[in-house]
Amino acid sequence: RFTTRSLLLPLLGALAIGIAACSGGDGDTPTETNPVVLTPLPDDVLLPTVISGDLAVGENRFLVGLQDQETGELVLGADLSFAFFLLDSDEGTLKFERDAEPIVITRSYTHTHEDGELETHEAGEVGAYRTTADFDVAGLWGVEVSGTTADGQTLEPLRPTFSVNEEPFGLAIGDPAPLSEQLLLSDVDDITEIDTSEIPIPEQHDMTVADAVTSGKPTVIAITTPAFCESQICGPTKTFFDDLYSQYGDVANFVHVEPYQVQPVRDGECAQLSDCLNPIVDEWRLQSEPWVFIVDAEGNIAAKFDGLVTFEELEQALLDLIA
């Protein structure tokens, strides 16, 4: 039986996810004909959390975070595997297994000295574990996370639970990109009114989303807020987006949009951030941030990335369109 308990992964700003642990004798190996019965977790184990949102039937980019429950720190660089179970009864049925690829990203920030010199500082590491999951049916699922950490600790087999919808709540691959009309640099007195980056890039605010996705060129759209982000992954996402722009800005459009209305937030007009959402959040049906969308030359969604993403993932998705 899956018994859920609430858990937050604050370093990634993850959603509360139900957790359960395997019970039984040494011979209780999970198989399609021998599903495992589950009981509540003890409090001294490493906790996996599904941090991918908006999962739907079909192929999905699937991320799991791993947290040391005692220290609250993320556990990085472990050797993990995932076993996916459909929870169609009190006992889960094994559907498929995947190896997990560790993602480790070094966070950094750049600031400008009074003399104009730029200086970049490292700010620790964040990470998760990535695979591709192809779900054949909607419903409640569980993923059993097993493996060993970099220092040799063996994980107890744990199963975070998550929901898979028949269709994604947000935009799906192949959907036409919404023709959003956001504020541009020409609409404001200062770029800081529409961009909270430490060093904003004006060229990312010269074109509306609507103009970009109907231009006949591929477009990369980052909906992220370095300053108001409530997790530790927004900064790296914007940094990788900027790096991609520096290399491919001549062959694709790059548009950065803050998910919140920057000036009202700074002026204290919002009791909470969700009171000052940018209209693009509803137009693109977003339930979280950050997001990066790759739009093809015909204006359709070719790739999408929520939460933690690497530069290599973004680059490959763009190269698939321009190579």
N, C-alpha and C positions, 0 to 999 in steps of 0.2 A: 504494500500500500504506500502511496506517495503521501507523506505528511509534510505540509509546507510551513515555512517560517519566514518572516520578513527579514530582509537583509539589504543594506545599502553598501555600495562600493563608492565611497565619497571621492576618492582620488580620480575616478573616471566619471563622476557624476552619473552613475548608472541607475537604472530603475530598480526598485525593490523586486526581488525575484524569490520565488519559493525554492527551498533547498531541502533535499532529503538524502539519507545515506543508506547504503545497502546493509542488510542484516542477514543472519543465517550462518550456517556452518561453512567450513572451508570448501565444501564441494559445491556451493551455490554459485556456479559460474553462469552469467547471463547468456541465454541463447534464445532463439525464436520460440522454442517450445518450452523453455524453462525460465520464464520471466522472474526477476528478482523481487522479493517482498521488501519494502522499505520502511524504516523507522526513523524517528527524529535524530538529528545530529548532536554529538557532544560539542562543547564550546572550545575545544583546543585543537581544531583542525584547520587546514588551509581551505578557504572557501572560494569556489568558482562561482562566477556570476555571468549570465548571458548579458552582454552589453549591446548586442545588435537589436535594433528596433524595427518595427514594421515588417516582420517576416511573413511570407506568403507562400502558397503552393507554387512550386517551381524552384529554380536555382537561386540561392541566396548567398551573399557574403556573410559569413557567420563568425562572430567574435565572442570570445570568453575572456574575462579578466580573472585573475587569481590573487587573492588577498590573504595575508597573514592576519588571522583574526585577533591575535594577541597584540601585535604592534600596529595594525592598521596599514602596513606597508604593502605595496604591490610586490608580488613574487614574479620575477622576470627570468626569462631564459630557461624555463623548465622544458623537459621532453614529455609532451603530453599526447594523448590520443583521445578521441571522442567516439562514443557509441550512442547513436540516436534511437530513442524509444518512442513509439506512439503510445500514449496513455489512454487507450480506448476502453480500459476497465480498471479495476483496482490494481491490476498487475500490468506493467508495461511490456510491450512487445518489441523486441529488437528489430529495427528496420535496416540500418546500415551503419558502417564504421568509417571513420576518417582519421588520418594523422593530422595533428595541429602544427602549424608553423608559428614559431614565436616572433612577435614584433617587438622590438625595443627601439625607442626613439629618445634621443637626447634633446631635452628642452633647452631653449636659450632665449635670451632677450638682448636687444640692441638699444643703446641709448646714445644721445648726442651730447657731447661736452660743449661748454660755452664757446670754445674755439672752433666748433664745427666738426671736430674729430668724432668718428663713430667707434663705439666699443661694444663688443659682443661678449656676453657672459653665459656660461652654461648654468642651467637651473635644474639639474637632476634628470632622471630618466622616468619615462612612463612606458607601458607596454601592455600587450594582450596576446592572445593566441587566436590564429585565424585559420579558417578552412572554408570550403564551399559545401553547402548542404542543399540537397535537392529533395524537397518535401513533396510527397505524392498526395497528401490529403490534409485538409484543414483540421484543426483541433488542438488539444493539449498535448505537448510533447515534453520529453525530458532528454537531457544529454548527459551521459555518464562520463565524467572527466577522470582519467587515470594517468599515471606516469610517475616520473621522479623529478625533483628539483635539481638545480645546478649543483647544489651541495650534497646530493645523494639521498635526500629525504623522499620516501615513497608516499605518494598521496593515497589516502583512503578513497575508494571509489565513491564519488558523490554525483548526484544528479540534480542540477538546477532545472526547474520546469519553465516552460515558455509557451506562448500561444502562436499558432500558425493560422493565418487567415486565408480564406479562399482567394481573395484579391488584396493587394497592398492598399493600405489607407492612402498613402501618398502616390506620387507618380511612379509608373512602371517603366521599365526599359521599352523603348519603342513609342511611348506616349509623346505627343507634341508638347514642346516646352511652352508654358504659359507666357503670354506676351505682357510681361510686367513692365510698368513704367515707374522706375524709382527715381529719387532725387539724384541729380548729377552735379558735378563740380560747378557748372554754370548756374546752378539754382541756388547756391549758398555763398556766403561771404568767405568762408574758410573751409578747407577740406576736413578739418577736425569735426565739423558738424555732421559728417556722413561717414567717417572712417575713424575707428578707435585704434588703429595700428600705431605702434611706436614711430614708425617711419612710413606714412601713407604713400601710395604710388598714384599720382594724379591720373595717369593713363587708364587706370582701372575704373575711373568714374567719368569717362568721356562719352559713354554709349549706354543707352538703356538696354535692359534685357531684351525688350521687344525688338529693338533695332539690331542687336547682336545676333539673335537667333534667326532673323530673317535676312541676314546679310549674305548668305551663301557660303560662309566660312564656318568651320567648327568653332564652338564657343565653350570656354571653361567658366563656370559660375561658382563662386565661393560665397556661401551664405554663412557668415561666421563673425564673431565679435571678440577680438582679442582682449578688450578691456572689461567687458561685462560678462564674459564667459563664467559659468558656475562650475566648470570642471577644469582639469589641467590639460586638455587636449586641443583647445581652440587655437592657442598660440602656435603650436607646431603645424596645425593644418594651414593656417594663413601663411606661415613661413614657407611651407612646401609649395603652396599656390604661387607665392611671389617668386620662388626659385624657378618654377615651371614657366612663369611669365617671362623671366629674364632670358630663358633659352628658346621659347617658342612664341614670343609675342608678335613675331612677324608673320606667322602662319595661322594664328587662331586669335579670336577675340577673348579677352580676359576681363571679367566683370566681377567686382567685389560688392556685395550688398550686406549691410549690417541687418541682423534680424530684428533689432530694436530701433526705435526712433531716438537717435543719439542725443540730440539737444534736449528734448523733454526729459529724458532720463537724467542727464547732467543737471538740469534745472530743478530736479526734485519733484517733477509733476506726476510721477508714477509711484503709487503705493508699493507696487511690485513690478518687476520687469515685464511680466505678461500683460500689464495694463498699457504698455506702449509698444506693442508689436508693430513691426513694419508690415504693410499690407502684403508683401511678398510671402510672408509666412503662411497666410491663408490661401493665397493664390497657388502656391506650390504644395499645399497640404502638408506642412511640416509639423512634426510633433516634438522635435528636438533640434539641437544644433551642436556642433557645426555640420554642414552638408557641403559637398562639392558635387556638381553635376557636369558631365561632359555631354555636350549637345552636338549632333552631327550637322553637316552642311545643309541638310534639309530641314533642320529645326526640330529634330526628334531626340529624345533622351537616349544616349548611347551607353552611358555608364553613370553610376551614382555611388557615393560613398558617404556614410554617416559615421560620426564619431572618429575613432582613431584610424588614420590612413597614412601610408608611407608615400614618399616622393615617387618611388618606383612604381607604385600602383597607379598614381595619377599620370605619370609619364607614359606608361604602357597603354593606358586607356586612350590617351591622346594620340599616340603613335599609331594605334589601330585605325585611326581616322585619316591621318595625314601621310602615312608611309606609302 
